[in-house]
Amino acid sequence: MRIKSQHVVMTAILLFLCLGFPACGNSSGNNPTMTAPANCGVMAPGVPGVPGSTPVAGATTAPTAAELALIEEVFAMVNAERAARGLGALGWGNINRFNATQDHTVYQEGIGMLTHDGPGGCVAPTDCLGNRLATAGVAGLTSWGENVAQGQTTAAQVMNGWMNSAGHCANILNPTFATISISVQEGGGGGPYWTQVFTTP
């Protein structure tokens, strides 16, 4: 698990067998401890995605219509979980944030491996996510975090896994995060591959 802010860097531990599915979390914030909210676990009922709620015009790699529908569903489910706990909704990140998210999902699919590292030789504890965001033109952030997962075929499956995993749940329910970008790639061996990127502001 990597905890990253402007002041704190800790070594990442990739959790490849978290609740029976390979997934990883990377939390950001000013608190160097990784304390999961006491009320993790799925609380909100499944909700359909809202078409047009996750605009991706200008994406470097455009998602398919089916992938966009999954993205919209996860976006709605994240905010439903936050609302069930009295937290504000996350806004959808701009196209630069989406490109950083989508490009990493495509990268993971291309190498056939779940990772927070790379591309370009970036290896933990280097701030790989921060580097990717900066490369995509995202500036002025105070904190950022990332969840990744592999193999879940539905939005409900991936959200159930993340919400029942301490580090992933902590990212989703982090009250300091303001925006989220989500990506999924359904093709390739071992997929689908999923990425969530959280940012402040």
N, C-alpha and C positions, 0 to 999 in steps of 0.2 A: 504494500500500500504506500503510495507516495502522497505526502501532504505538502502542498506548495502554496506559498504566498509571495509577496515581495520580499519577505524576510526569512522564510522558513523553507528548508528543503530536507526531506527525509527519504531514506531508501525505500524503493518500491518492492513489494512482494506480490508477485502475480499469483492470483488464486485460481488455479485451473480446475479445482474440484470443489467448487463452492456450491453446496446443496445439490450436488449431482450434475452440475452443468458448468462448462468453462466460462468464467466471466472475471472481469477485473474492474477495480475501482480506483480512482485517483481523486482525492478530495483536496480542495483548496480552501484557504481561509486564514485568518490570523491566529487561530487556535491550533497549536502544534499537536494536540491530542486528537485521536480519532475515536470519538464517542458517538455511538449510534443512538439516534432518538429512541426513547423507551417504547414508542408506539409504532415500531416498524411492523411490516406485514401489510398485506393488501386489506384496506378498509373500505375503499370506494367500489361500487359496482362498475363493471365494464361499461364504457361509454363509447359511442361511435365517434370517429373523427369528424372534424368540421372541414369540408372541402374549402380550399383556399386559405386555410389558417396557417399554412406553412409554405409561404411563397419561395420558390427556388429559381426564379427567372435569372439567367446569367450564370447558372452553376457550371463549374468546369467539367463535371460529369453529371449529367442530368439523371435523376432516378426515373425508373419506369413508372407507369401509372399505378401498378400494383404496389411498388415500393413506396410511392408517395402516399397511398392510402394507409399503409402500415405506419409511416411517419406521422401522419395526421392522427391516427388512433393512439399511438404512444404519447404524443403531445397532449391530447385530451386526457389520457389516463394519468399522466404526471400531474397535471393541474387539478384533477379530481382528487388525487391522493393528498395534495397540498391543501385543498379546500376542506377536506374531511378533518384536517388537523388545525384549521384556522389560519393557514399560511396563505399569503398572497400568490396569485398566479404568476408564473414565469412568462415573459414575453418571448416571441420567436426571434431568434438571432438574425442579424442581417445577412446578406449574401456572402460576405467575407467569412463570417463565422460558420455558415453552412459549408462553404467550400473547404475550410479547415477540417470540418467533421467528415464530410463526404470523401475527401481525398484520403483521410486516414482509414476509412472503412474500405475503400478501393484498394489501398495499400495492403491491409490485412488479408483481404481476399486474394490478392495477387501472390502473397508469400505463403498463403495457406496456414496462417498462424495468428492467434490472438495476441496482441501486444500493445503496450503503451509507448514502446520505443519506435525509433525511425520515423520516416525514412531519412536518408542522408547520414547514417552512422550515429544518430542520436541514441544514446543508451543511458538508462537510469543509473545514477540519480540526477543526471542532467535533466533540465526542465524541457522535456521533449514537447509537451503540449504547448507550453509558452512559446517555444520556437515555431511550432506549426502555426499558431495563431498569428504571430508576428509576420511570418512569411506570407500569410494570406491577407495581410494588410489590416489586422485588428490591433489597435493601439489604445492606450489609456486605461487598461484594465487594472483592477486592484486585486482580484482573485479569480481563479478559474479551476475547473475540475472536469473529470472525464470518467464515464462508465463505458465499458465495452463488454460484449457478450458474443457468443458463437453457438449456433445450432438451433436456437428457438425459431419456430416457424410462424408464430403468431405474436401479435402485440401483447396479448394476455400472458403468454408463456414468458416472454422476456421481462415484462413488468413484475410478474410474480417472483421470478428469480431475483431481480434487483431489489424488490421491496423486502425480501426475506434474507438479504445479505447486508451485514452491518454497514460496510463502507459504501456500498451502492445506495442504500437507503439514506445514509447521511447526506450524500450529494443531492439526491432528489428532494429531500426535506430541508436542505440548508436554507435558512431564512435570509442569508445575505446574498444569495444568487438572484440575479434579476432576469437573465435570459437563458434560453436553452436552444441548442441545435441538435437535430437527430438525423441519423442516417442509417440505412440498411441496404445491404447488397445480397440479393437472393441467389446469385449464381456462384459457381466455383465450388471446389471440394470442401466439405466440412461446414458449409454455410447453413443458413444465412449468417452474415456478420453484422453486428449492430454497434453503433457508437452514439453516445450522448456527450455533448460538451456544454458545460455550464459556465457562465461568465458574470462578472460584476465590474463595471456597471453594464 
